[in-house]
Amino acid sequence: FYAFCEEYQRLRFQEVAEATRKKHCACLNKLKQFQPYLLFDQLTTDMFRRFVLYLRNKRGNNEVTINKTIGTIAVYINEAVKKEIIKENPIKSLKLRGALDTTAESLEEQELKTLVDMYHQHLFTGTTHDVLEFFLFMCFSSLHISDARSLQIDQIGNNEFWYMRGKMVNIRPRVVRVPISEPLQQIINHKRKNRKYGRA
């Protein structure tokens, strides 16, 4: 089974982002630690039940992580079904616990204003100031952290900047244009200074 996974990765990994590759390798490594050698006829619902218990009880993974791990491994199982190596997906019959219902933390308008004031007053120096600046940049640009990190100065115009979602570059590349608001412009100007190239 693991040889099949490696062969699949040789083709598929040319199309996906580095973060996706790392996630796939991490999930398969968990399965390898649970069962180092795995034949296709050992892929049963019971085996995956034991694997879920291993993830939960031995590794201390929460339900969201377990669901993601099983979902990633299901990609390879589904491919094996398509290629008629196995008849059906044993994960289909697996009952997974639902994720815990949580509420995401969000900034109130006054909290955001306080952070902006702290930024303009230069209350922090060094790394702390840089972290605040980067956080506010993401707030006002709506970029994911990986896309914000890779943004280049030459992608920024007078009224907008453009980027391609990192995860989608090799799958469905699409240019996204984002208007630059006044608060975002101030952060860009401070970070960019007089540079014309390089990382924003």
Rosetta blueprint (number, residue, H / E / L):
1 F L
2 Y H
3 A H
4 F H
5 C H
6 E H
7 E H
8 Y H
9 Q H
10 R H
11 L H
12 R H
13 F L
14 Q L
15 E L
16 V L
17 A L
18 E H
19 A H
20 T H
21 R H
22 K H
23 K H
24 H H
25 C H
26 A H
27 C H
28 L H
29 N H
30 K H
31 L H
32 K H
33 Q H
34 F H
35 Q L
36 P L
37 Y L
38 L L
39 L L
40 F H
41 D H
42 Q H
43 L L
44 T L
45 T H
46 D H
47 M H
48 F H
49 R H
50 R H
51 F H
52 V H
53 L H
54 Y H
55 L H
56 R H
57 N H
58 K H
59 R L
60 G L
61 N L
62 N L
63 E H
64 V H
65 T H
66 I H
67 N H
68 K H
69 T H
70 I H
71 G H
72 T H
73 I H
74 A H
75 V H
76 Y H
77 I H
78 N H
79 E H
80 A H
81 V H
82 K H
83 K L
84 E L
85 I L
86 I L
87 K L
88 E L
89 N L
90 P H
91 I H
92 K H
93 S H
94 L L
95 K L
96 L L
97 R L
98 G L
99 A L
100 L L
101 D L
102 T L
103 T L
104 A L
105 E L
106 S L
107 L L
108 E L
109 E H
110 Q H
111 E H
112 L H
113 K H
114 T H
115 L H
116 V H
117 D H
118 M H
119 Y H
120 H H
121 Q L
122 H L
123 L L
124 F L
125 T L
126 G H
127 T H
128 T H
129 H H
130 D H
131 V H
132 L H
133 E H
134 F H
135 F H
136 L H
137 F H
138 M H
139 C H
140 F H
141 S H
142 S L
143 L L
144 H L
145 I H
146 S H
147 D H
148 A H
149 R H
150 S H
151 L L
152 Q E
153 I H
154 D H
155 Q H
156 I E
157 G L
158 N L
159 N L
160 E E
161 F E
162 W E
163 Y E
164 M E
165 R L
166 G H
167 K H
168 M H
169 V L
170 N L
171 I L
172 R L
173 P L
174 R L
175 V E
176 V E
177 R E
178 V E
179 P E
180 I L
181 S L
182 E H
183 P H
184 L H
185 Q H
186 Q H
187 I H
188 I H
189 N H
190 H H
191 K H
192 R H
193 K L
194 N L
195 R L
196 K L
197 Y L
198 G L
199 R E
200 A L
